[in-house]
């Protein structure tokens, strides 16, 4: 069984994906729609929405921090799930007291689940230098 925090991050990522592809409508409306589709585990969804809202509120700032470590890539060329995983992890690196290794490990798990086999190296290749640059590594 997965830890609650892992499930919350997965819910936040699902909300961020729907928000991003849906034209960035108000995030609460997006989350409400997902609640209706996926009944149960309200605590996960509620905490996921709080986390997703924090990421969405600071998406531009997070993007500007991420882009420095993309090495020859434009953020627009990165897949939606990868971009949101990077935002989510960058937010946690900036605001959380969790060990960076835990944050990156969780981001890599999300990448394997939601973004495919080629995504973990990209995610790790951005988050590790970001954490070092922010003095968290």
Buried (B, 14 or more C-beta within 10 A) or exposed (E): EEEEBBBBBBBBBBBBBBBBEEEEEEBEEBBEBBBEEEEEBEEBBBBBBEBBBBBBEBBEEBBEBBBEBBEEEEBEEBBEBBBBBBBBBBBBBBEEEEEBEEBBBBBBBBBEBBBEEEBBEBBBBBBBBBBEEEEBB
